Amino acid sequence: MYLENCVTEQCVLQSYHCSVNEAQTPAPLHYVGFTNNDSAPKSCADKEDDESTVVGVYCKVDQSQLPADMLALLPGAHRPLPNDFNLPPLPTWLDIDRLRKGQDFALKYLHGLNYSHSLALLLLFSSEDGLKPLIYTEKSHTPKLAQKRYLSTALRVKSWLETEIWKPTSEGYKNLKQVRSMHLTISNRLNGIGVDQVHRHSNLEEKMKTNNGQMLCPLASILKKDLSLSRNGPTCPIYEKKESRVYLNQLEMACTQFGFYGLMLLYPDKFVAKPATKEELTNFVHLWRYVGYMLGIEDEFNLCAGDLDAVMQRSLHVVEYFIRPMILNVNKEWEHMSRCALQGIEKFTNMRINFEASLLYLYWVLGIEAPHLTQSVSWKEMMLFNTTKYVMTKSHQIPGCTQLINYIVKRNVERAAKKEYGEK
């Protein structure tokens, strides 16, 4: 298993166990946005602007607390997508043999990868400014709409794993072009109307009332209690200066890229892939570097650029400085949209992807304490969490089990596609 030498900076993961052969709960990551708890502000807005702080899309953090690779990402918050609907020429660094092997790795552990993608949605939704555009488009704010949206996403990802995505005639290449066009279209639309209009038309509670629906957020108060336990000092959520907001910017695209590879890369033993080798993970990263490049992520913001050690360290930093602080500050809209997404995915995969059990699993992976959530879930949900834990961490030891579950997941997605689109 390759996680040795994945981090060299002690300040990032002071107690992280790099060896995934140790079957124990991952050590929690510690947010280190401020070093003096007594004098630190209670929120980003409480701290005056000065030359020692990074002021941009994310919370103000003393530059001395940010590693160089995270500082390098911050300018991406104000860098839009390339204004070109066409795919770029193949990059000079592309190694087609390595990309093929990356696809093979993804298909080898398909159901673990799919589950990591489902959980990654919960992470990506935790950015309020990233969530607002999804609410605005009104294509995933109910379980039925989410089912259609994420089935479409699953089919596109399937084509990226199964076809020769470097060839213009392949289904995967065409889907890359379509997704790039969709991103650029919605980016131009949102940036054209401005932040005020986006926020005015993305009030989820009002949308649900208009459609005679209700917000799905029964755990809001419980989650607030649990998440407060994991904050190491004042946790600062993502914020945006309205006058400088760029929707679907390079930084957001990089974080979305993380959703497709990050959890599998950092915690392969928690997503069926404990036997993964360094070479396999290197190939897997190469695949997502190419996908990110074709979708418009510039090389300087591509999280998968560089050797495996650099990608691993950068990805851990993304969790430490961006994702974990966000997930500790979620709200009712986050819970509602997350429930809709998981319920929709559960429908077309025909697999048990319960919100409570999945959230417990995500917290376990990230080392987030959740005593109140644990006490509030039903025995069925707790049993599902433990079953998921066993399947994701132990099933690879049973001959043929991973292949069987992969087959079932693939078959169910294809059946759902045929029912929805009439595809064979």
Secondary structure, DSSP 8 states (H G I E B T S, - for coil): ---TT----TTT-TT----TTS-S--------S-S-TTTS-SSGGGS---TTEE-SSS--EEGGGS-HHHHHHGGGGG----S-SS-----TT--HHHHHHHHHHHHHTHHHHHHHHHHHHHHHTT-HHHHHHHHHHTSSSSHHHHHHHHHHHHHHHHHHHHS-TTSTTSHHHHHHHHHHHHHHHHHHHHHHH-HHHHHHT--HHHHHHHTT-----TTHHHHHHHHHHT-SS--------GGG--TT-HHHHHHHHHHHHHHHHH-GGGTT-TT--HHHHHHHHHHHHHHHHHTT--GGG-TT-S-HHHHHHHHHHHIIIIIHHHHTT--HHHHHHHHHHHHHHHHHHTS---HHHHHHHHHHHHT---HHHHHHS-HHHHHHHHHHHHHHHHGGGSTTHHHHHHHHHHHHHHHHHHHHH---
